[in-house]
Amino acid sequence: MLKLNVFPTTRKTDRDCELPNLFDFLRTKKETFSSFLDVGAHHSADYYANEVRLFAKTYHGLDPSSDETVERIVDKYFVGDFLKVNLESYDFVLCLSTIEHVGMYPFVYRDRIAVRDLFFNKLLSLTKKYLWISFPVGQPYEIKNEMSIIPPDQCERWLDLIKGFKHDVGFYFSEGPQAGHPWGISTKEKCYAQQYNERVGNQTICIMEVQK
């Protein structure tokens, strides 16, 4: 995992932190995995799908929404609720900035916290070798019909779940990526204490790289 103090600013979004880390992990693990599942694959052609295609012999995507562009890149594209789709296990499971939207739309669940725990558990259970997941973390905050910041106690539960596996976890902070402020390595404590600011947008990211 990259521990850079300053990540290059190109997109002015969370992807400026996530994509360099994901690509570094893919290249490090190349030729050690064959099957790949991307949970939250919609719009991935704009970010990473073509890069993943270089490494995955079998490449499946899943999302609540269809995406014809991604469908042309992957071998199979599932449209549906991840929690209800019957899936095989995969060498590599990816979930990039997706879990924070679970339960909000288009499949609405009353208990957002509980359903995200189920979601994380399913991601982990489907993983044969590698799980790569990223999400915003900090003080509880919900944007109606869009996303919720993952609170510290939930993040801690997920950290407990991966303790038995080889893993690397990074916490990152930006003063405001949309305003051009770069992402950089931070601490769990700082990110956990961060309060979401609607004017600035998301300022924290947690990335977990898990190897079974």
Z-matrix of the N, CA and C atoms (Angstrom, degrees):
N
C 1 1.461
C 2 1.520 1 109.86
N 3 1.324 2 114.89 1 139.35
C 4 1.449 3 120.23 2 -178.09
C 5 1.529 4 111.07 3 -77.04
N 6 1.320 5 116.44 4 130.87
C 7 1.470 6 121.79 5 -178.70
C 8 1.533 7 109.81 6 -113.99
N 9 1.301 8 115.90 7 45.21
C 10 1.463 9 120.36 8 -175.81
C 11 1.523 10 112.01 9 -72.93
N 12 1.310 11 115.83 10 140.83
C 13 1.463 12 120.04 11 174.15
C 14 1.521 13 111.38 12 -73.44
N 15 1.334 14 115.65 13 -29.40
C 16 1.458 15 120.62 14 178.63
C 17 1.530 16 108.90 15 -140.23
N 18 1.333 17 116.79 16 121.04
C 19 1.453 18 121.62 17 174.05
C 20 1.530 19 109.04 18 -92.77
N 21 1.328 20 118.20 19 143.37
C 22 1.467 21 119.97 20 177.37
C 23 1.528 22 111.21 21 -57.84
N 24 1.308 23 116.62 22 138.95
C 25 1.461 24 122.15 23 178.98
C 26 1.518 25 109.22 24 -98.30
N 27 1.333 26 116.56 25 112.08
C 28 1.462 27 121.23 26 -179.29
C 29 1.528 28 111.93 27 -124.33
N 30 1.331 29 116.76 28 -40.55
C 31 1.459 30 120.80 29 -176.59
C 32 1.529 31 113.62 30 -103.06
N 33 1.327 32 115.25 31 -16.99
C 34 1.471 33 121.38 32 -175.84
C 35 1.529 34 111.70 33 59.05
N 36 1.335 35 114.94 34 42.17
C 37 1.465 36 122.21 35 175.59
C 38 1.527 37 108.49 36 -142.42
N 39 1.327 38 116.02 37 -177.67
C 40 1.459 39 121.69 38 175.88
C 41 1.523 40 111.76 39 -60.26
N 42 1.325 41 116.52 40 -25.26
C 43 1.470 42 119.93 41 -177.40
C 44 1.524 43 112.77 42 -62.41
N 45 1.338 44 117.30 43 -23.45
C 46 1.466 45 119.64 44 178.68
C 47 1.524 46 111.82 45 -62.91
N 48 1.318 47 116.79 46 -23.95
C 49 1.467 48 121.92 47 176.17
C 50 1.523 49 110.89 48 -95.90
N 51 1.318 50 116.37 49 -41.66
C 52 1.464 51 120.75 50 -172.84
C 53 1.526 52 113.00 51 -71.42
N 54 1.323 53 117.02 52 -47.23
C 55 1.465 54 119.22 53 -173.90
C 56 1.526 55 114.04 54 -63.37
N 57 1.340 56 120.31 55 -44.80
C 58 1.468 57 118.23 56 176.47
C 59 1.529 58 112.66 57 -58.55
N 60 1.325 59 116.62 58 -38.51
C 61 1.467 60 120.08 59 178.31
C 62 1.519 61 111.52 60 -67.20
N 63 1.335 62 116.60 61 -44.71
C 64 1.466 63 119.85 62 179.08
C 65 1.517 64 111.35 63 -62.53
N 66 1.316 65 117.51 64 -47.21
C 67 1.465 66 120.29 65 -178.28
C 68 1.527 67 111.56 66 -63.78
N 69 1.318 68 116.33 67 -37.55
C 70 1.465 69 119.94 68 177.16
C 71 1.522 70 110.67 69 -63.15
N 72 1.327 71 116.86 70 -41.51
C 73 1.467 72 120.91 71 179.95
C 74 1.529 73 110.64 72 -67.53
N 75 1.323 74 117.03 73 -43.65
C 76 1.469 75 120.45 74 178.31
C 77 1.523 76 111.39 75 -58.17
N 78 1.322 77 116.36 76 -45.09
C 79 1.462 78 120.01 77 -177.55
C 80 1.522 79 111.64 78 -69.82
N 81 1.324 80 115.98 79 -33.86
C 82 1.463 81 120.00 80 177.92
C 83 1.529 82 111.12 81 -66.50
N 84 1.342 83 116.37 82 -35.91
C 85 1.467 84 121.31 83 -175.38
C 86 1.528 85 113.40 84 -99.09
N 87 1.317 86 118.14 85 7.59
C 88 1.462 87 120.34 86 -177.81
C 89 1.519 88 110.94 87 -56.38
N 90 1.310 89 114.68 88 145.10
C 91 1.466 90 123.53 89 -179.98
C 92 1.528 91 113.10 90 69.46
N 93 1.343 92 117.30 91 7.26
C 94 1.472 93 119.47 92 175.25
C 95 1.525 94 111.42 93 -110.67
N 96 1.346 95 116.69 94 -0.10
C 97 1.465 96 119.98 95 176.40
C 98 1.521 97 109.09 96 -140.36
N 99 1.328 98 115.07 97 154.34
C 100 1.458 99 121.19 98 -179.17
C 101 1.521 100 111.52 99 -119.40
N 102 1.332 101 116.84 100 -52.42
C 103 1.462 102 120.95 101 -177.11
C 104 1.528 103 111.05 102 -94.93
N 105 1.329 104 115.66 103 143.87
C 106 1.467 105 121.91 104 -171.98
C 107 1.522 106 109.37 105 -140.87
N 108 1.343 107 115.66 106 132.83
C 109 1.460 108 121.56 107 175.11
C 110 1.519 109 109.63 108 -123.26
N 111 1.332 110 115.89 109 126.11
C 112 1.464 111 121.75 110 175.34
C 113 1.523 112 108.22 111 -106.14
N 114 1.322 113 116.54 112 113.04
C 115 1.464 114 122.10 113 178.70
C 116 1.532 115 107.66 114 -96.47
N 117 1.332 116 115.11 115 108.84
C 118 1.456 117 121.22 116 -173.39
C 119 1.519 118 109.30 117 103.84
N 120 1.338 119 115.52 118 48.00
C 121 1.471 120 121.44 119 -169.52
C 122 1.527 121 114.28 120 -84.14
N 123 1.311 122 117.82 121 -9.23
C 124 1.467 123 120.67 122 -177.48
C 125 1.534 124 110.79 123 -58.81
N 126 1.298 125 117.29 124 133.25
C 127 1.474 126 124.77 125 -179.90
C 128 1.534 127 113.60 126 69.69
N 129 1.336 128 117.90 127 6.46
C 130 1.468 129 119.28 128 -176.46
C 131 1.525 130 113.01 129 -67.25
N 132 1.330 131 117.06 130 -17.95
C 133 1.463 132 119.27 131 176.93
C 134 1.522 133 111.65 132 -63.63
N 135 1.321 134 115.99 133 -25.02
C 136 1.464 135 120.32 134 178.98
C 137 1.520 136 112.53 135 -77.88
N 138 1.344 137 116.71 136 -13.02
C 139 1.459 138 119.84 137 -171.01
C 140 1.526 139 114.43 138 -124.45
N 141 1.331 140 116.85 139 -54.13
C 142 1.474 141 117.47 140 -169.09
C 143 1.524 142 115.30 141 -145.80
N 144 1.316 143 119.78 142 -8.56
C 145 1.469 144 120.61 143 -172.43
C 146 1.527 145 112.67 144 -59.21
N 147 1.313 146 117.07 145 -41.64
C 148 1.471 147 119.16 146 -179.73
C 149 1.528 148 111.80 147 -67.36
N 150 1.329 149 116.94 148 -32.02
C 151 1.462 150 120.55 149 176.39
C 152 1.524 151 110.74 150 -68.55
N 153 1.328 152 116.13 151 -44.21
C 154 1.470 153 120.52 152 178.25
C 155 1.524 154 110.33 153 -60.50
N 156 1.327 155 116.16 154 -39.64
C 157 1.470 156 120.87 155 -177.85
C 158 1.530 157 112.07 156 -57.94
N 159 1.318 158 117.15 157 -27.41
C 160 1.460 159 121.46 158 179.26
C 161 1.521 160 112.39 159 -67.85
N 162 1.337 161 116.31 160 -24.98
C 163 1.468 162 120.54 161 -172.22
C 164 1.527 163 113.69 162 -109.61
N 165 1.330 164 118.00 163 -26.83
C 166 1.467 165 121.13 164 -173.23
C 167 1.528 166 111.15 165 -95.52
N 168 1.318 167 116.39 166 125.69
C 169 1.465 168 120.08 167 176.31
C 170 1.526 169 110.07 168 -75.25
N 171 1.319 170 115.91 169 -39.39
C 172 1.465 171 122.12 170 174.78
C 173 1.511 172 107.66 171 -119.31
N 174 1.317 173 116.82 172 118.42
C 175 1.464 174 122.12 173 -171.48
C 176 1.522 175 109.19 174 -126.17
N 177 1.342 176 116.12 175 111.57
C 178 1.450 177 121.74 176 178.09
C 179 1.529 178 109.94 177 -114.88
N 180 1.315 179 115.81 178 145.35
C 181 1.453 180 121.54 179 176.28
C 182 1.517 181 110.28 180 -123.92
N 183 1.317 182 116.04 181 152.89
C 184 1.462 183 121.06 182 178.07
C 185 1.526 184 109.25 183 -141.35
N 186 1.317 185 115.83 184 138.97
C 187 1.458 186 120.69 185 177.85
C 188 1.526 187 108.99 186 -163.83
N 189 1.330 188 117.99 187 153.81
C 190 1.463 189 119.42 188 174.49
C 191 1.531 190 113.15 189 -65.20
N 192 1.333 191 116.91 190 -21.71
C 193 1.468 192 121.61 191 -177.88
C 194 1.525 193 110.77 192 -115.25
N 195 1.314 194 116.01 193 144.83
C 196 1.465 195 120.45 194 177.95
C 197 1.527 196 110.15 195 -75.69
N 198 1.317 197 116.02 196 158.29
C 199 1.466 198 121.94 197 179.64
C 200 1.521 199 107.14 198 -153.00
N 201 1.313 200 116.43 199 102.44
C 202 1.466 201 120.73 200 -175.04
C 203 1.528 202 112.26 201 -63.05
N 204 1.322 203 117.03 202 -34.03
C 205 1.463 204 119.85 203 -179.93
C 206 1.523 205 111.09 204 -65.89
N 207 1.322 206 116.20 205 -46.28
C 208 1.467 207 120.43 206 178.72
C 209 1.523 208 110.25 207 -66.66
N 210 1.326 209 117.08 208 -36.96
C 211 1.470 210 120.75 209 179.85
C 212 1.522 211 111.59 210 -59.46
N 213 1.318 212 117.59 211 -30.12
C 214 1.467 213 121.11 212 178.74
C 215 1.530 214 112.16 213 -76.82
N 216 1.325 215 116.50 214 -17.39
C 217 1.470 216 120.90 215 -179.14
C 218 1.523 217 111.49 216 -92.22
N 219 1.335 218 116.37 217 -43.61
C 220 1.462 219 120.86 218 -175.74
C 221 1.524 220 110.95 219 -83.10
N 222 1.326 221 115.54 220 168.32
C 223 1.465 222 120.63 221 176.69
C 224 1.524 223 111.49 222 -83.28
N 225 1.338 224 115.88 223 -30.82
C 226 1.469 225 120.00 224 179.04
C 227 1.516 226 108.53 225 -152.62
N 228 1.328 227 115.38 226 138.99
C 229 1.469 228 121.10 227 -177.64
C 230 1.525 229 108.46 228 -126.21
N 231 1.331 230 116.55 229 115.81
C 232 1.453 231 122.16 230 178.01
C 233 1.530 232 109.37 231 -91.41
N 234 1.317 233 117.53 232 134.85
C 235 1.457 234 122.19 233 172.84
C 236 1.526 235 107.78 234 -112.11
N 237 1.334 236 116.88 235 117.85
C 238 1.453 237 119.23 236 -179.07
C 239 1.508 238 112.59 237 163.09
N 240 1.315 239 114.63 238 -173.58
C 241 1.462 240 123.95 239 178.98
C 242 1.529 241 107.87 240 -84.59
N 243 1.310 242 116.82 241 115.85
C 244 1.465 243 121.90 242 -178.35
C 245 1.521 244 112.25 243 -49.79
N 246 1.330 245 117.40 244 -37.82
C 247 1.457 246 120.72 245 -177.51
C 248 1.519 247 112.65 246 -68.91
N 249 1.324 248 117.19 247 -18.77
C 250 1.465 249 120.46 248 -175.63
C 251 1.525 250 113.68 249 -112.33
N 252 1.325 251 117.32 250 -8.64
C 253 1.463 252 120.53 251 178.82
C 254 1.520 253 109.36 252 -83.77
N 255 1.329 254 115.98 253 130.01
C 256 1.462 255 121.15 254 178.66
C 257 1.525 256 109.02 255 -80.64
N 258 1.322 257 116.11 256 116.51
C 259 1.463 258 121.32 257 -174.03
C 260 1.522 259 111.43 258 -125.51
N 261 1.312 260 115.10 259 152.38
C 262 1.458 261 121.36 260 171.91
C 263 1.531 262 109.03 261 -81.21
N 264 1.309 263 116.41 262 174.74
C 265 1.460 264 120.28 263 174.64
C 266 1.524 265 109.50 264 -84.47
N 267 1.338 266 115.61 265 153.05
C 268 1.459 267 121.66 266 -178.02
C 269 1.520 268 109.68 267 -129.71
N 270 1.331 269 115.39 268 150.11
C 271 1.462 270 119.52 269 176.12
C 272 1.528 271 110.99 270 -60.08
N 273 1.319 272 115.89 271 -42.33
C 274 1.467 273 121.96 272 -174.19
C 275 1.527 274 108.55 273 -129.51
N 276 1.326 275 116.53 274 126.24
C 277 1.463 276 121.64 275 176.00
C 278 1.525 277 108.37 276 -119.41
N 279 1.327 278 115.14 277 129.08
C 280 1.463 279 122.60 278 -179.47
C 281 1.515 280 110.20 279 -116.37
N 282 1.339 281 116.18 280 138.36
C 283 1.463 282 121.49 281 175.40
C 284 1.529 283 107.27 282 -145.39
N 285 1.326 284 115.62 283 88.38
C 286 1.459 285 121.97 284 -172.87
C 287 1.536 286 110.39 285 -98.50
N 288 1.328 287 115.85 286 114.33
C 289 1.469 288 122.44 287 178.37
C 290 1.529 289 111.81 288 46.02
N 291 1.319 290 115.06 289 53.26
C 292 1.465 291 121.49 290 -179.24
C 293 1.516 292 112.30 291 -124.28
N 294 1.324 293 117.38 292 -40.80
C 295 1.454 294 120.64 293 -170.59
C 296 1.529 295 112.47 294 -63.78
N 297 1.324 296 117.54 295 -24.96
C 298 1.466 297 120.38 296 179.02
C 299 1.534 298 112.05 297 -70.27
N 300 1.324 299 117.53 298 -16.00
C 301 1.465 300 121.73 299 178.55
C 302 1.527 301 112.40 300 -93.49
N 303 1.317 302 117.01 301 -12.11
C 304 1.465 303 121.44 302 -174.88
C 305 1.529 304 110.89 303 -62.75
N 306 1.321 305 115.12 304 132.77
C 307 1.454 306 121.42 305 179.93
C 308 1.512 307 113.99 306 90.01
N 309 1.340 308 116.67 307 -9.08
C 310 1.463 309 120.94 308 -176.41
C 311 1.530 310 111.69 309 -95.52
N 312 1.336 311 116.31 310 -46.84
C 313 1.462 312 121.02 311 179.99
C 314 1.518 313 108.73 312 -164.70
N 315 1.313 314 122.77 313 157.27
C 316 1.455 315 123.68 314 -16.67
C 317 1.527 316 112.46 315 -77.44
N 318 1.349 317 115.16 316 -9.27
C 319 1.466 318 119.88 317 177.08
C 320 1.520 319 108.06 318 -96.52
N 321 1.320 320 116.47 319 108.54
C 322 1.458 321 121.60 320 -172.76
C 323 1.531 322 110.04 321 -93.79
N 324 1.326 323 115.92 322 129.67
C 325 1.458 324 123.01 323 175.46
C 326 1.523 325 108.71 324 -121.42
N 327 1.317 326 115.51 325 137.37
C 328 1.465 327 119.16 326 -177.41
C 329 1.515 328 111.78 327 -65.15
N 330 1.330 329 116.62 328 -44.52
C 331 1.467 330 121.00 329 -177.56
C 332 1.529 331 108.93 330 -97.25
N 333 1.326 332 116.26 331 92.76
C 334 1.467 333 121.18 332 -176.84
C 335 1.530 334 111.43 333 -62.94
N 336 1.323 335 116.06 334 -39.88
C 337 1.467 336 120.34 335 -176.98
C 338 1.529 337 110.45 336 -63.89
N 339 1.329 338 116.36 337 -49.78
C 340 1.462 339 120.59 338 -176.94
C 341 1.523 340 111.66 339 -62.81
N 342 1.335 341 116.90 340 -41.88
C 343 1.465 342 119.34 341 -176.57
C 344 1.522 343 110.76 342 -69.84
N 345 1.329 344 117.56 343 -30.65
C 346 1.462 345 119.31 344 178.13
C 347 1.528 346 111.11 345 -73.50
N 348 1.302 347 117.28 346 -31.53
C 349 1.466 348 119.49 347 173.24
C 350 1.525 349 110.15 348 -64.22
N 351 1.332 350 116.73 349 -42.70
C 352 1.465 351 120.43 350 176.99
C 353 1.525 352 110.96 351 -62.51
N 354 1.315 353 115.49 352 -40.54
C 355 1.462 354 122.19 353 179.79
C 356 1.528 355 110.58 354 -61.66
N 357 1.331 356 116.49 355 -47.57
C 358 1.466 357 120.77 356 -179.87
C 359 1.529 358 110.17 357 -63.18
N 360 1.318 359 116.98 358 -43.21
C 361 1.460 360 120.88 359 179.71
C 362 1.524 361 111.36 360 -60.83
N 363 1.339 362 116.37 361 -38.99
C 364 1.469 363 118.68 362 179.38
C 365 1.524 364 110.83 363 -69.41
N 366 1.323 365 117.22 364 -40.08
C 367 1.462 366 119.88 365 175.70
C 368 1.529 367 110.47 366 -55.04
N 369 1.311 368 115.29 367 -47.97
C 370 1.466 369 121.00 368 -177.28
C 371 1.525 370 111.24 369 -66.48
N 372 1.323 371 116.63 370 -39.53
C 373 1.468 372 119.90 371 -177.35
C 374 1.532 373 112.01 372 -70.37
N 375 1.337 374 117.20 373 -28.70
C 376 1.465 375 120.53 374 179.05
C 377 1.523 376 112.83 375 -80.96
N 378 1.319 377 116.82 376 -10.89
C 379 1.461 378 121.95 377 -175.80
C 380 1.526 379 111.86 378 -83.41
N 381 1.328 380 116.06 379 123.03
C 382 1.459 381 120.73 380 174.28
C 383 1.530 382 111.35 381 -86.34
N 384 1.336 383 116.35 382 -41.87
C 385 1.467 384 120.22 383 -174.93
C 386 1.526 385 113.42 384 -125.03
N 387 1.340 386 117.07 385 -54.33
C 388 1.464 387 119.75 386 -171.33
C 389 1.529 388 111.63 387 -131.57
N 390 1.321 389 114.66 388 134.17
C 391 1.467 390 121.89 389 170.25
C 392 1.519 391 107.85 390 -120.04
N 393 1.324 392 116.26 391 128.00
C 394 1.464 393 122.43 392 176.09
C 395 1.514 394 107.71 393 -123.84
N 396 1.338 395 116.32 394 119.53
C 397 1.462 396 120.39 395 -176.73
C 398 1.520 397 110.31 396 -139.31
N 399 1.330 398 115.96 397 142.79
C 400 1.466 399 121.23 398 176.77
C 401 1.519 400 109.18 399 -135.75
N 402 1.347 401 115.20 400 151.57
C 403 1.462 402 120.45 401 -179.18
C 404 1.521 403 109.49 402 -167.64
N 405 1.339 404 117.74 403 157.19
C 406 1.464 405 121.05 404 174.55
C 407 1.530 406 109.62 405 -77.63
N 408 1.309 407 116.44 406 144.60
C 409 1.457 408 120.55 407 -176.95
C 410 1.521 409 109.17 408 -137.29
N 411 1.329 410 116.35 409 149.21
C 412 1.458 411 119.85 410 -179.99
C 413 1.508 412 111.39 411 157.79
N 414 1.306 413 116.31 412 -161.06
C 415 1.454 414 120.51 413 179.32
C 416 1.533 415 110.27 414 -64.40
N 417 1.336 416 116.98 415 143.93
C 418 1.472 417 120.56 416 -175.56
C 419 1.528 418 111.88 417 -53.05
N 420 1.331 419 114.54 418 131.56
C 421 1.467 420 120.28 419 178.73
C 422 1.522 421 107.90 420 -161.02
N 423 1.306 422 116.42 421 136.55
C 424 1.461 423 120.81 422 -178.88
C 425 1.526 424 110.83 423 -127.47
N 426 1.316 425 115.98 424 131.25
C 427 1.454 426 122.22 425 171.01
C 428 1.525 427 106.12 426 -100.15
N 429 1.314 428 116.84 427 115.16
C 430 1.461 429 122.54 428 -171.64
C 431 1.521 430 112.13 429 -53.19
N 432 1.324 431 114.61 430 131.48
C 433 1.468 432 122.77 431 177.40
C 434 1.525 433 113.81 432 62.05
N 435 1.320 434 116.69 433 20.02
C 436 1.462 435 118.97 434 -179.81
C 437 1.524 436 112.87 435 -134.13
N 438 1.313 437 118.18 436 -66.79
C 439 1.469 438 119.81 437 -174.52
C 440 1.523 439 111.03 438 -161.83
N 441 1.320 440 114.39 439 163.92
C 442 1.464 441 122.05 440 173.44
C 443 1.519 442 108.90 441 -129.63
N 444 1.322 443 116.55 442 137.85
C 445 1.455 444 120.70 443 172.11
C 446 1.530 445 108.41 444 -65.70
N 447 1.319 446 117.35 445 135.44
C 448 1.466 447 120.86 446 178.54
C 449 1.529 448 108.08 447 -74.26
N 450 1.344 449 117.90 448 119.71
C 451 1.471 450 120.49 449 -176.35
C 452 1.530 451 111.98 450 -76.76
N 453 1.331 452 116.67 451 160.08
C 454 1.467 453 120.70 452 -176.64
C 455 1.523 454 114.33 453 -55.41
N 456 1.336 455 118.38 454 -41.59
C 457 1.463 456 119.03 455 -176.58
C 458 1.527 457 112.01 456 -66.51
N 459 1.324 458 117.17 457 -33.58
C 460 1.463 459 119.50 458 176.87
C 461 1.525 460 110.98 459 -72.10
N 462 1.315 461 116.54 460 -41.90
C 463 1.462 462 119.89 461 177.01
C 464 1.528 463 110.42 462 -59.75
N 465 1.324 464 116.85 463 -39.79
C 466 1.466 465 120.66 464 178.56
C 467 1.526 466 111.53 465 -63.25
N 468 1.333 467 117.35 466 -37.27
C 469 1.465 468 119.93 467 177.51
C 470 1.522 469 110.13 468 -63.62
N 471 1.326 470 116.59 469 -40.20
C 472 1.464 471 119.61 470 179.31
C 473 1.519 472 111.16 471 -68.66
N 474 1.316 473 116.21 472 -36.81
C 475 1.471 474 119.56 473 175.91
C 476 1.525 475 110.69 474 -62.64
N 477 1.324 476 116.80 475 -37.69
C 478 1.464 477 120.44 476 177.22
C 479 1.527 478 111.02 477 -63.88
N 480 1.330 479 116.92 478 -37.05
C 481 1.459 480 121.21 479 -178.19
C 482 1.527 481 112.75 480 -66.77
N 483 1.321 482 117.19 481 -28.18
C 484 1.472 483 119.45 482 -177.28
C 485 1.533 484 112.58 483 -97.92
N 486 1.322 485 116.89 484 1.14
C 487 1.466 486 120.37 485 -177.40
C 488 1.521 487 112.90 486 -57.66
N 489 1.332 488 116.56 487 -32.88
C 490 1.453 489 119.81 488 -176.95
C 491 1.518 490 114.39 489 -78.31
N 492 1.324 491 117.04 490 -2.74
C 493 1.457 492 121.56 491 -179.27
C 494 1.527 493 110.41 492 -117.67
N 495 1.310 494 115.66 493 158.12
C 496 1.458 495 119.29 494 171.81
C 497 1.524 496 107.91 495 -64.78
N 498 1.315 497 116.88 496 131.32
C 499 1.463 498 118.55 497 -176.56
C 500 1.527 499 111.15 498 -155.09
N 501 1.309 500 113.89 499 161.27
C 502 1.460 501 122.11 500 173.87
C 503 1.524 502 106.59 501 -136.00
N 504 1.319 503 116.67 502 136.64
C 505 1.460 504 121.55 503 -177.85
C 506 1.517 505 108.90 504 -129.69
N 507 1.317 506 116.05 505 132.96
C 508 1.458 507 120.89 506 178.62
C 509 1.517 508 111.00 507 -125.26
N 510 1.320 509 116.30 508 140.76
C 511 1.461 510 122.76 509 174.96
C 512 1.521 511 107.51 510 -116.48
N 513 1.341 512 115.76 511 131.34
C 514 1.464 513 121.61 512 -173.24
C 515 1.530 514 110.34 513 -129.11
N 516 1.335 515 114.96 514 150.62
C 517 1.471 516 120.89 515 -176.99
C 518 1.520 517 110.54 516 -138.10
N 519 1.334 518 114.91 517 146.86
C 520 1.465 519 121.95 518 172.60
C 521 1.522 520 108.50 519 -138.15
N 522 1.308 521 116.49 520 144.40
C 523 1.464 522 120.88 521 175.32
C 524 1.532 523 111.43 522 -69.17
N 525 1.332 524 115.59 523 -13.43
C 526 1.456 525 120.15 524 179.21
C 527 1.511 526 110.78 525 152.11
N 528 1.329 527 118.29 526 92.22
C 529 1.469 528 120.72 527 -175.73
C 530 1.528 529 113.11 528 -61.83
N 531 1.325 530 117.78 529 -34.90
C 532 1.460 531 119.85 530 -178.21
C 533 1.526 532 112.46 531 -65.49
N 534 1.326 533 115.67 532 -23.18
C 535 1.466 534 120.66 533 177.31
C 536 1.532 535 111.31 534 -92.77
N 537 1.331 536 116.40 535 4.55
C 538 1.458 537 120.51 536 177.47
C 539 1.512 538 114.89 537 93.28
N 540 1.341 539 118.03 538 5.45
C 541 1.463 540 120.20 539 177.27
C 542 1.530 541 109.05 540 -75.60
N 543 1.315 542 118.21 541 133.48
C 544 1.465 543 120.71 542 -175.34
C 545 1.526 544 112.77 543 -75.63
N 546 1.318 545 114.36 544 158.31
C 547 1.457 546 121.48 545 171.29
C 548 1.526 547 109.15 546 -83.42
N 549 1.325 548 115.90 547 152.25
C 550 1.448 549 121.20 548 175.96
C 551 1.516 550 110.66 549 -154.65
N 552 1.322 551 115.95 550 161.40
C 553 1.460 552 120.21 551 178.98
C 554 1.520 553 109.91 552 -62.09
N 555 1.319 554 116.74 553 143.00
C 556 1.459 555 121.82 554 -178.14
C 557 1.527 556 108.95 555 -137.43
N 558 1.317 557 117.18 556 -158.95
C 559 1.467 558 122.29 557 179.17
C 560 1.524 559 109.43 558 -121.88
N 561 1.305 560 114.86 559 156.58
C 562 1.459 561 120.31 560 176.70
C 563 1.519 562 110.55 561 -59.59
N 564 1.312 563 116.46 562 -42.26
C 565 1.459 564 120.88 563 -177.11
C 566 1.531 565 111.85 564 -61.80
N 567 1.324 566 116.40 565 -43.94
C 568 1.469 567 119.88 566 -179.88
C 569 1.527 568 110.82 567 -65.37
N 570 1.310 569 116.38 568 -43.56
C 571 1.460 570 120.06 569 -178.83
C 572 1.526 571 111.80 570 -67.82
N 573 1.323 572 116.64 571 -40.33
C 574 1.466 573 119.88 572 178.08
C 575 1.526 574 111.82 573 -61.49
N 576 1.311 575 116.77 574 -33.92
C 577 1.471 576 121.11 575 -176.14
C 578 1.533 577 112.64 576 -82.85
N 579 1.339 578 117.26 577 -9.81
C 580 1.459 579 120.43 578 -173.77
C 581 1.528 580 112.22 579 -70.09
N 582 1.315 581 116.42 580 131.64
C 583 1.457 582 122.40 581 175.18
C 584 1.525 583 108.53 582 -98.23
N 585 1.314 584 116.96 583 130.83
C 586 1.456 585 121.09 584 -179.54
C 587 1.527 586 110.58 585 -63.53
N 588 1.316 587 115.34 586 136.53
C 589 1.459 588 122.38 587 -179.95
C 590 1.532 589 108.05 588 -119.57
N 591 1.322 590 117.37 589 112.45
C 592 1.466 591 120.67 590 -176.37
C 593 1.527 592 111.99 591 -60.91
N 594 1.300 593 117.12 592 -31.58
C 595 1.466 594 120.62 593 -178.91
C 596 1.529 595 111.23 594 -69.11
N 597 1.326 596 116.04 595 -33.27
C 598 1.468 597 121.42 596 -176.28
C 599 1.523 598 112.02 597 -95.37
N 600 1.339 599 116.68 598 -33.80
C 601 1.462 600 120.65 599 -175.13
C 602 1.523 601 111.28 600 91.61
N 603 1.314 602 116.05 601 -171.72
C 604 1.462 603 119.79 602 -176.86
C 605 1.531 604 111.89 603 -64.21
N 606 1.336 605 116.30 604 138.37
C 607 1.462 606 121.50 605 -178.14
C 608 1.520 607 113.35 606 -125.36
N 609 1.329 608 117.71 607 0.49
C 610 1.464 609 120.20 608 -177.11
C 611 1.525 610 110.82 609 -134.80
N 612 1.304 611 115.36 610 147.32
C 613 1.462 612 121.84 611 174.67
C 614 1.523 613 109.06 612 -141.05
N 615 1.317 614 115.28 613 137.18
C 616 1.462 615 121.19 614 168.92
C 617 1.521 616 107.35 615 -112.12
N 618 1.323 617 116.27 616 133.01
C 619 1.463 618 121.87 617 175.96
C 620 1.522 619 108.38 618 -121.37
N 621 1.338 620 115.11 619 129.75
C 622 1.464 621 121.18 620 176.37
C 623 1.521 622 108.83 621 -117.10
N 624 1.309 623 116.10 622 126.90
C 625 1.457 624 123.10 623 173.41
C 626 1.520 625 107.78 624 -114.61
N 627 1.321 626 116.41 625 115.53
C 628 1.466 627 121.56 626 -173.36
C 629 1.526 628 109.05 627 -117.49
N 630 1.312 629 115.02 628 134.30
C 631 1.461 630 120.30 629 177.99
C 632 1.524 631 108.56 630 -125.11
N 633 1.327 632 116.03 631 122.31
C 634 1.463 633 120.98 632 179.84
C 635 1.525 634 111.06 633 -90.37
